[in-house]
Amino acid sequence: MAREVILYIGVSLDGFIAKEDDDLQWLEEVEGEGDNGYAAMYETIDTTIMGKRTYDYVMEHADAFPYPDKKNYVFTTSEQGSTEYVDFVKEDVVEFTKKLKQQEGAKIWMVGGSGILDAFIKENLIDEYIITVTPHILGSGIPLFKENNPQINLTLIDTKRFGQFVHLHYKVK
C-alpha cells in the first residue's frame, strides 16, 4: 500500500497561507488550545517535504530545526548535499514524491510552500487535507489554492475547535 501525503496547514478565513512577504506573525497572535492538534499529526509522519523558501523561513524563525527525528527533504534549485537534518533535492518534486510514496514508511507531511502545494494538488498527490482556519481576513497574500486545479472530491473525517481555530480534516475519496 502506498504511503499517504498529508497537508497540515493554517489558512486565513479568506484562503491565504501567508502574507505576500511570507509573514506568518498573524498565526501566532491567535488564542489556540494546546498545540492545536500538531502533536497528533506529527506522530503519524516519518518524512517531511518542503521548498527552500519554507525551509529558510523555518530556519530563520526557529531556535532549532523543528523536525530532527524525521527524514526531511528540501526542494531547491540552488543548494546541494545534506545537513545534519535535511537532504537538499534538485529533482522534480512530483516524480520524487511518487517514488517516495511507494517506499516503506509512515505518512509524508507536505510542509509547504505554495509552489509544491500547487504541483501536488494539480497531480492529486495529497491524500489528507488537515486545514486549520484562523480568525483572519488578510485581504491578500499567498493563496492556499491557486487557479486551474482539478476537481478533487473529499470526505470530511473530523472537525475540532482549538480556541479561535477551526480544524478541518478531509481525506481524498
Residue pairs with C-beta under 8 A, 6 or more apart in sequence:
2 101
2 102
3 47
3 100
3 101
3 102
3 103
3 104
3 105
3 106
3 107
3 108
4 101
4 107
4 108
4 127
4 128
5 49
5 97
5 101
5 107
5 108
5 109
5 110
5 120
5 125
5 126
5 127
5 128
6 41
6 44
6 45
6 107
6 108
6 109
6 110
6 126
6 127
6 128
6 129
6 130
7 109
7 110
7 117
7 120
7 126
7 128
7 129
7 130
7 131
8 38
8 41
8 109
8 130
8 132
9 17
9 112
9 117
9 130
9 131
9 132
9 144
10 17
10 27
10 131
10 132
10 133
10 134
10 165
11 17
11 131
11 132
11 133
11 134
11 144
12 26
12 133
12 134
12 136
12 137
12 138
12 141
13 133
13 134
13 135
13 136
13 137
14 136
14 137
14 138
14 139
15 143
15 144
15 145
16 138
16 140
16 141
16 142
16 143
16 144
17 112
17 113
17 114
17 141
17 142
17 143
17 144
18 24
18 113
18 114
18 141
18 142
19 26
19 138
19 140
19 141
19 142
20 140
20 141
20 142
22 53
22 57
22 142
24 57
24 61
26 134
26 136
26 138
27 134
30 134
30 135
30 136
30 163
30 164
30 165
31 163
31 164
32 162
32 163
32 164
32 165
33 161
33 162
33 163
33 165
34 162
36 132
36 162
36 163
36 165
36 167
37 130
37 132
37 160
37 162
37 167
41 109
41 130
42 109
44 106
44 107
45 70
45 106
45 107
45 108
45 109
46 70
46 71
46 105
46 106
46 107
46 108
47 70
47 71
47 72
47 73
47 100
47 105
47 106
47 107
47 108
47 109
48 67
48 70
48 71
48 72
48 73
48 108
48 109
48 110
48 111
49 73
49 75
49 93
49 97
49 100
49 108
49 109
49 110
49 111
49 116
50 58
50 72
50 73
50 74
50 75
50 110
50 111
50 112
50 113
50 116
51 74
51 75
51 76
51 93
51 112
51 113
51 115
51 116
52 74
52 75
52 76
52 77
52 78
52 79
52 88
53 113
54 111
54 112
54 113
55 74
55 76
55 86
58 65
58 66
58 111
59 65
65 72
65 84
65 85
65 86
67 85
68 84
68 85
70 109
71 87
71 105
72 85
72 86
72 87
73 86
73 87
73 89
73 96
73 100
74 86
74 87
74 88
74 89
75 88
75 89
75 90
75 91
75 93
75 96
75 116
76 88
76 89
76 90
77 90
79 88
80 88
80 90
81 88
82 88
89 96
93 116
93 119
93 120
94 119
94 120
94 123
94 125
97 108
97 120
97 125
98 125
100 108
101 108
101 125
107 128
110 116
110 117
110 120
110 125
110 126
113 142
114 142
114 143
114 144
114 146
117 144
118 146
118 149
119 125
120 126
121 145
121 146
121 149
121 150
121 152
122 148
122 149
122 150
124 150
124 152
124 172
126 172
127 171
127 172
128 157
128 169
128 170
128 171
128 172
129 154
129 168
129 169
129 170
129 171
129 172
130 167
130 168
130 169
130 170
131 144
131 167
131 168
131 170
132 162
132 165
132 166
132 167
132 168
133 165
133 166
133 167
133 168
134 164
134 165
135 164
135 165
152 172
153 172
153 173
154 170
154 171
154 172
154 173
155 170
155 171
155 172
155 173
156 168
156 169
156 170
157 169
157 170
157 171
158 167
158 169
159 166
159 167
159 168
159 169
160 166
160 167
160 169
161 167
